[in-house]
Amino acid sequence: MRTHIKNYLKVYQGLSTSAWMLALVMLVNRSGAMVVPFLGVYMVKHLGFSLENAGLLLSCFGIGSVIGSTIGGWLTDKFGHFKVQLFSLSGVVPLFLLLPKLTTMLPLAAGILALSTVSDILRPANSVSLAYYSKPENVVRSFTLNRMALNLGFSIGPALGGFLAAISYKWLFYGNAFAALLAAIIFLVYFRSKKGHKKENIAAEKELVPYQSPYKDVPFLMFTLLSILFAICFFQLLSTLPLYYRQVYQLSEKNIGIILAYSGVVVFSLEMLIVHIAERRWTAGNAIAFGVLCCGIAFASLLLTKGLWLLYVSMFILCVSEMLAMPFMATVTLQRSNSKNRGAYMGLNSLSLSAGLIFAPYLGTKIADSFGFNTLWAGTGVLMLITALGFRILMARMMLNKS
């Protein structure tokens, strides 16, 4: 038992203090992430919107996320990751305070669009920052640590959000604003004069990974397209899945929050270990393909039977999908870039996830409303099987041809 504990703790060794502080910032920021998982339920139950209109408004969140991820990469390359992260963390605070005052379609759509745009400017800057503050041999583990912090925050946020929503939905928005402000203060105090690891051989890096725009990197564009398909299915987690819990299982906001919190605890507890094992035994392509396949299995399993236990089993499989697919997608993106275009590449990687946030709620609610949730889960399973095969074929080519 003691040996297993030592092996588990060993995977955390060697990470820089800056990587831990970035993780702390993301933990605090995500601990306030109470709004997004409950946004669909809030609009249907509290504001009285139809399922389809709620899906359209949730798609505005995805559109803003795409805009933020796109300009975030450009801003990062132009102004640096520190300024962009500070702007994003502090800029969302007034927007969270404004959002509960918007109760009709068009103003709420504009508010959601602005919020998600400013919020997701953070993503590419944060990814570049992780690479900047990490030694090359620790980059994957630094990304994994950051994602663990995000998921621990995601376990705290929805659980707390479920209790606050039972009192008043306004407290969800206020809690998000407070957490974002606190994260911005921690980030400013620690990183305002912090230097990163020096790159010892920039010339070798340029020679190994020639400069190019990610939008001219055809294999990577195909990789991005497959990542979008994965994101569309995975992000049913934030849109139609809570609605499914509410409408089919009649779960309260509190119980929905508990299931979402459970997912955060699972990823926080196991991701570093699973990524460490996968790094040693699998190629990035195999890890991504198996993670994508698990996403399909997680949703398709909801067709098997009914029962609260099944929701937890399905969520656990979805957590395995996230733990395997997302860290290695970020790693592949880093490997395709160099110091001069890293922001653009990470921006495109973030954009693929953000595009999923556009199509996931719109397509998910549209299919569920027209054909039922079972059709949605079956279609998700089939699409993820095809996407997993696509990743296997493409990654074999990308490993042979880096250009």
N, C-alpha and C positions, 0 to 999 in steps of 0.2 A: 504493500500500500504506500509506504514511504517512498519507494522508488518511483511509483507512478506520479506521486505529487511532485517529486524533484524533476521528473521529465516534463511535467506540465509547466512548472515554473521556469524551466530552462528556456522555453521558447520566447520568454519575455526579456531575456538577458541581451545586453548589447544595444538596446534601443536608446536613442538620445533623449535627454531631458526635454528638448524642444518637441520631439514627437509625442511625449507624454503630455506636455502642456497643450499641444494642438488637440489631442484627444480629450483633455479636460474641457477645453473651450467648446468642442462639439458635443460633449456630454451635457454641459449646462444648457447649450442652445437647444439640443434635441429634447431635453427633459421638459422643456416648455412646449414641445410639439403636440399640443392637445387639439388643435383646430382641425387639421387635415383629415384624420381618420373619422371625425364626427361631422365633417362639413356636409356630406350627403344626407345624413340623418337629420342634421340641423335644418337643412333647406326643405326636406320633405315633411318632417314632423312639426317644426317650430314656425317656419315661414309659409308652409302650405303649398309648396311647389310640387308639380307632378314629377314622377320618376324620370321622365325624359328631359324635362327642363332642368332638373338637378344634374343630370348627366351632362347637359350642355354647359352649365355653369362650372362644373368640375373640369370640363375640357379647357375652360379659360385658364384654369390653374396650370394645365399642361402647356398651353400656348405661351403663357408668361415664362414658364420654366425653360422652354426652347429658346425664347428671346434672351433670357438671362444667361443661359449656358453659352449661347453663341457670342454675345457681346462680352461676357465674362472672360472668355479665352482671349479675345482681342485686347480687352482692357488690361488683363494680366501681363501680356507680352509688352504692352505699351507703358503702363504705370507701375507694374510690380505687384506681387501677390499680397504684400502687407496692406497697401492702401485699398486694394479692391476688397479684401476680406473685412477690413474695418468699416468701409462704406456699407457693405451688405449687412453686417451684423447690427450696425446702429440704424441703418435706413429702414429696416422693417418695423422698428418700434412704433413710430406714429401710424403706420399702416395697419398694424394689428389693433390699435386703439380706435381707428376710424371704422373698421370693417363691421362691427355690430350695429352701427348706425345706418348701414345700407341694407334695406329690406325689400327692394324691388329689383326686377331682373337686370336692367341696364346698369344702374349704379353699382350693384353687387358684382356684376360681371367685370366692370372697370376696376373695382377695388381688388378683386381676386387676381386679375391680370397684373396689376401694379405690384401687389404683394409678392406673387410668385416670381415676377421678373427680378425684383431687387433681391429676393431671397436666394435665387439660384445663380446669381452672379458669383456667389460664394464658391460654388462647386469647383470650377476649373482652377481658381486661385488657390483653394485649399489643397487640391491635388498637387499643383506645382510646389506649394509650400512644403508639403510632406517630402517630396523628392529633394528639395533644397536643404532641408534640415536633417536628412537621413544619409547614412553611409550607403553606398551602392548595394552592398550585400544585405542591407536591412530594409530596403525599400518596400518589398512585399509585406514584411511583417509590420512595418510602420503603417501601411495602408490598412492592414488587418486590424491593428490596434485602434486606428481611427474609426473603422467600421464597428468594432466592438463597443466603443464609446457611444457611437450613434445608436446602436441597438439597445444598449443599457438605458440610454435616454428615452428610446422609443418604448421601453418597457415601463419606465416611470411616467412618461407623459400621458399615454392613453389611460393608464390606470387612474392617475390623478384626474385626468380629463373626464372620465366616466363619473366620478364623484361630483366634480364641479358642474357637469352638465345637468345632473339631477337637481342641483340648486338653481343655477341659471346659466344659460349658454354664454352670456356675456363674460362670465369669469374665465371661460376658455380663452377668449381673445386677450383678456388682461393678463392672464398667466403667461401666454406666449410672449407678450410684449416685455414683461418683467424678465423672463429668462433670456431673451435676446439681448436686452440691455446689460444684464450681468455678464453674459458671454463676451460682449464687446469691451466691457471694462477690463475683464481678465486678459483678453487678447492684447489690448492696448498697453497695459502695464507691463506685461512680460516681453512682448515681441517688438516694441517700438525701437529698440537699439540692438536687437539680436542678430548675430551673424550666423550664416549657415556653414555647411561643410564645403571646403574648397575642392573644386574639381581638379585633380592632379594632372589630367592629360586631356585637355579640351581638344587638342588637335586629333588625338586618337578617336575621340567621340565623334568629331565631324567626319572623319574618314569612315568610321564604322556605320554611322547613320547619316547619310547625306541630307542636307537641307532640302525640304520640299513642302509644299502646302498639303495638308491632309486631304484637301478637296481634289487633289490630283493623284492621290495614292489609291488606285483602283481596288487592290485587295483590301485595304483598310475601309474603303467605302462599303464594300460588300460585308465586311465584318460589322460595320455600323448598322447596316440594314438588318442583319440577323439580330443584332443587339436590340434594335427597335421592336422586332417581333417578340423577343423575350420580354422586354419591358412592358409591352401592351398586355401580355398575359400576367406577368408577375404583379403589376400594379392594380390588378383587380382586388388585391389585398387592401388598397386604400379607397376603393370606390364601391364596386358591387358586392364585395364580400361582407362588409358591415351591413349593407342593405339586405343581403341574403340572411344574415344572422337575425336581423330585426323582423323581416317579413315572413320568413319560412319557419324560423325557430322561436320567434316572438321573444327574443332576448332583450333585456333592458340595456340602456347605455352602460350601466355599471358592469354587467356581465360581458358585453362586447369589449369594453376596456380591459377586462381581465384576460380575455383570450389574446388580444393584441399585446398586452403586457407579457404574457407567457412567451410569445414569439420573440420578444426582445431579450428575455432572460435566456432562452435557448441559444440564440445567436451569440450573446455576450459570453455565455459559459463555454461554448464549444468551438467558436469560429477559429480562434488562434491555433488551437490544437489540430483541427481538421485541415486548415490551410497548411500548417507545418508538415503534416503527414502527406497531404496531396502534393506539396512541393517536392518532396523526396521521392515519391513513387509514381507520379503521373506527369505527363506533359500538360502545359497550359490548355491545349486543345481538348484533351481528354477530360480535364477537370471542368471546363466550361460546358462541354457537350453533356456530361453526366448531370451537371447542375441544371441545365436547361430541361433535360428529360425529367428530372425530379419535379420541376415546376408543373409540367403536364400531369404527372402522376398525382400530385397534391390536389389539383382541382378535379381531375377525373375521379378520384377516390370518393368525392362527395356524392357520386351517383350510386355507390354500392348499397348503402342502407341509410337509416336515419338514427341519430343519437348524438348527444352532446360529446361523448367520447370521440366520435369520428371527427368532430371539428378540431379537436386537439391533435389527433393523429395527422390529419391533413395539414394542419399548421406546422407541425414538426417537419414533415416532408418538405414543405415550402421553405422552411428555415434552412434545411440542408441545401436546397436549390440556391438560395441566396448566398450561403457561405462558400459554395464552390464556384458559382458563376461570376459574381461581381468582383471579388478581389483579383481574379485572373484576367478579367476583361480590362481592368485598370492596368495590370502589369503588361499585357500585350500592347496597350496604348503607349505606355512609357517606352517600351522597347522599339516602337516604330518612330519615335521622336528623338530630337536632340535639344540642347539647351536653348536654341533660338526659336524653335517652333513648338515647344512643349505645351505652352498655353493654348495654342490653336488645336493641337491634338487632344488635350484633355478637355477642351471646350466641346469638341465634336463628340468625345466619349460621353460627356455629361448631356449633350444634346440628344443622344440616342435614348438615354433614360427619360429625359424630359419629353421627348416625342411620345414615349409610352404613356406619359401622364395626360397627353391630349386625347389619344385614341382609346385608352383603357376605359375611362368613364363613359365616353360617348358610345362606343361600340358595345361595351358591357351592358349598360342600362338599356340600349336600344334592343339588343338581342334578348335580354331578360324580359323586357316589357312585351316584346312581340311573340317570342317563342318559349319563354320560360327559362329559369335558371339552369335546368338540366341540359338544355341545348347549349347554353354558354359553357358549361363545364366540359361537356363532351368535345365541343369545338376547340376549346383551349388545349385539351389533351392531345388531339390530333395535330394541331399547329405546332405544339412544342416538340413532338416526335420528329416532324419534318425539319424544324429549326435545328434540333440537336444533330441530325445527320448533316445539315448544311454546315454547321460549325466544324464537324470532323473533317469534312472534305476541304473546306477553305483553310483551316489551320494547318493542314498538311502542306498546302501550297505556300502559305505565308512563311512557314519555317524553311522551305526550300528556296523561296524567292523573297528576299527582304525589300526589294525595290518596288 
